[in-house]
Amino acid sequence: MTAIMEILDTTLREGEQCYGVFFPIETKIKLACLLDRMGIDFIEVGHPAAAPSIRQAVAGIAVLPLNARLLAHARLDREEILIVRDLGLPWVGLFAGMNAISLRRYGMTRAAAFKRIMHSVCFAKDLGLRVRFTCEDASRTDQSLLADLYGSLLELGADRLSYADTIGVDTPETIGSLHRSLNRTIPFSLLHFHFHDDQGRARDNAIQATALGAQCIDASILGIGERSGLVPLEDALVLKRSSSAVGLSGRVRAILTEAQNLVSASIRPDHFSQREFAHKAGTHIHGMLMNPLTFEVTEFTRAGSRRQLVLSKLIGRTGLRAMLAWAGIAVDDACQSKFLQHIKADEFLELADRHEIVRYLIDLYPQMRSTGKRDNDLVRHPCCSCSA
C-alpha cells in the first residue's frame, strides 16, 4: 500500500461544525501545538469570518512557531480573503460547488460561478496568499467539468486542488473511476481528498485514494465534522505510515492520545449522539433551506432520526432569517445584523430544538418580553422600521 504524502487536519475548522462540539480558544491553541508535534502537514485553523471567537483563535495560532502549514477557510468573498491575509496566514482555503444543486443554491449560472472562482483565486494570489481550492460536492459533479475546473485553476497558479465528497456518496469503486477519468489531465498526485462518512465509507475511500497516489487526505481528531464526520486522524496517521514496518511511534501515540482527550472534553454527549442529521455551519443551513438534498444523501425518517438546524455562532443570515420567521419575528436588515452580532458573540450557544430556538430569539432583547406575543405571532422588534 502506498503511503499518503500529506495529511490536512481540519479539527479546528470542520470539527467545530459538528453538533455537540465547541472548543475554547485555549483548547484550539493547545490542539494546534499537538497537531504540529505529530508532524501534521497542514492545519486548517478555522473560518475566521464566521465568528469573533474563531478569528481570535486563528490570530493566536497564526503567531505560534509551528512547522505545519496553516490554512484558514474563506468563501469566494474579498472581505473574507482579506481577513485571512490580515491575520498573517500564509494559506487560504477557498471553496465552491459547480454542479446543478450548488448552482441553484448560489443562484448563479455555471459560467458566472466559474468566473467568480477564477477572480477569487486571482485576488488571493495577488495578495500573496497560497491557495487551496476545494470543489464542494465534487462527487456529484460531472468528471469532465472537474477536469476543466482543476486545469483552469492550475493555469491560474492555484497551489493545491481539493476534491470534496461533501455528502459521503463515494465508494472505492467511484474513486477508481475518478482516477481513470482524471489521471491523464489531473493526476491524483495533485489532489487533496475530503471524504465525509455519511455512508460509513470515508476510511475505505481514503485508503483507495491513497493507493492511487493522492497527494493529501483531510482528517480530524476522532473523525468529528458536519453530520457523521470525516476520516479520523488516527486512521490517516496509520495510512501515512503504512509503508513503514514500525508504524506509529510511542511518542506520536502519546501526543495523539492527549489531543483525543482534549477533543473528548469539548464534546457535549447529548448533542453529539444526535449529530447524524444536524446542520450547524451557516453555509450548510443555507443549503438545507434551499434543498435538503444539498447536504443529505439519506432520508432522515428512514434512518429513524430527525433533521436539526442548529442555532450557534456559526449561523449565517439566511439561517437566522428562517429561525426568526419560526418565532414570528419580522426585522429589517439593520436589526437582523444586531441579532446576528449578538448570536455570534455567544461563543458556546448551541440550540437545535425549534421551541428552544424560538424562546431564545424572543428573549434575546428585553424589549421583546413585553410584547405579549405568542411564538406564532408576528413580533416587531423596537429597532425595526418594518411593520408588525
Secondary structure as UniProt FT lines:
FT   STRAND          6..9
FT   TURN            11..14
FT   HELIX           15..17
FT   TURN            19..20
FT   HELIX           25..37
FT   TURN            38..39
FT   STRAND          42..46
FT   TURN            48..49
FT   HELIX           52..62
FT   STRAND          69..74
FT   HELIX           78..86
FT   TURN            87..88
FT   STRAND          91..97
FT   HELIX           100..106
FT   HELIX           110..126
FT   TURN            127..128
FT   STRAND          130..136
FT   HELIX           138..140
FT   HELIX           143..156
FT   STRAND          160..165
FT   TURN            166..167
FT   HELIX           172..182
FT   TURN            183..185
FT   HELIX           188..190
FT   STRAND          191..196
FT   TURN            198..199
FT   HELIX           202..211
FT   TURN            212..213
FT   STRAND          216..220
FT   HELIX           221..223
FT   TURN            227..228
FT   HELIX           233..240
FT   TURN            241..243
FT   HELIX           250..265
FT   HELIX           269..272
FT   TURN            273..274
FT   HELIX           275..277
FT   STRAND          278..279
FT   HELIX           282..290
FT   HELIX           292..294
FT   TURN            300..304
FT   STRAND          308..309
FT   STRAND          311..312
FT   TURN            313..314
FT   HELIX           317..326
FT   TURN            327..328
FT   STRAND          329..330
FT   HELIX           333..344
FT   TURN            347..348
FT   STRAND          350..351
FT   HELIX           354..362
FT   HELIX           366..370
FT   TURN            375..376
FT   STRAND          379..380
FT   TURN            382..383
//
